[in-house]
Structure formats: structure tokens, C-alpha cells
Amino acid sequence: EVQLVESGGGLVQPGGSLRLSCAASGFTFSSYEMNWVRQAPGKGLEWVSYISSSGSTIYYADSVKGRFTISRDNAKNSLYLQMNSLRAEDTAVYYCARNGKGAADYFDYWGQGTLVTVSS
Amino acid sequence: SSELTQDPAVSVALGQTVRITCQGDSLRSYYASWYQQKPGQAPVLVIYGKNNRPSGIPDRFSGSSSGNTASLTITGAQAEDEADYYCNSRDSSGNHLAWVFGGGTKLTVL
């Protein structure tokens, strides 16, 4: 059974940093592209960042470029999101999501999410 | 970046058919995928590609596309289908890989 379990969320002050983790199990993690998608309270979904299966190709949404860094450790079956210079508008539930097999354009499995609250 | 536009809310009588639409320029180049999200839960993929359902998704869910519009159809809506539905596609406007989501449609089953 495919499982994605996020952790690392919490309350942080504006300008602060936080590192999210996503532990993957039930599939060959190193064969799949991964993403972070977020959802502000009461709002819709927003794609945040993508990383290829090897970690060699990375993309970001304009809203987080230069502040967030996505990475992965295939030996540990883990995905990460380092978030710096956090703003109030970064407050959201952050989900890790797997691309479908073969560089697919859809996200076939999602974690349960971890809440990040940016507030003083 | 591209935008995908969805109606904010749609309602359907129990057992009837409902179509949820999604419009955007990126849909001329890429298929939409559709996600169901119930309160307090993570999104679940219900339709991807031309018209494919993941394992475990009932066959009352189907997808179609024409021009810049993608549609999710639920034939014989059930009470458990009440949820938010989001469309999603690759973003065709930029010079790098990105994805875009629609604003979501809240489906009420009456």
C-alpha cells in the first residue's frame, strides 16, 4: 500500500524557517517524481514545487521561488521542503503528492498533509 | 501562469447526473486530471488522462474534453459524492514545468 506521511509543520513567525518531510512507503520511491502542493485555510489547491526521480530537475511556483527548496533522499525514501523567509500567505496545509508512473501529469497519491502557520 | 476556471458551486439531486466543468488555455495542450476532496481529508485522484479512473473509483465518474474545456461527469450521483472537486493540468504558459489547479467546485447532493 502506497503511503505518504508528512511531518514538520507548526507555528512559525514571519521571516522564520521550517523544514517539512514526507516519508514514502509501499512503492519504489526512487522511480517516481514528487511534488509539494499546498492549501490555504478555506482555499483551493496550489502547486508549490516538483522534483524529478533522481533529484536532478527541480521547479518552483513563482510564489515560492528563491525562498523554498525541495530535495529528496532516495536512500531514505524521503522528500523534503525547506521553507525560508516565511510569510503570512504561506500559511497552509502542505501535501506531498506523487506523479503518476512515467512522468505523468497527474498526482496519483497524496499524503494527509501537515499544517504550517505563519504568524507572530 | 495559466488559469483554470471552475464554477464555485454545483448541486445535483440524488441519483441524477451532474457535469462539472473546467476552462483554461492549458487544456488545449494537456489533459485535465480531477480530484475529489472531502472536508478534512487529502485530495483523491478520480480521473486522469483522456478518461481513466484509478483503481477503486466508481465507474459513475467519467471525464471528457473539448477545446479549452474539460468536464467531470458523475452519472447517478450518490450522497458520498458530495465534496469539493478540483481540476488540474500542466501549465502551458511558462518556460518551465509547472502545474495549475482550478479554484474548485463544491458539489452538493440534494
Interface residues (C-beta under 8 A of the other chain):
Chain A: N35 V37 G44 L45 E46 W47 Y50 T57 Y59 A61 D62 Y95 G100 A104 D105 Y106 F107 D108 Y109 W110 G111 Q112 G113
Chain B: S1 Y30 Y31 S33 Y35 Q37 Q41 A42 P43 V44 L45 Y48 G49 P54 Y86 N88 S89 R90 H96 L97 A98 W99 V100 F101 G102 G103 G104
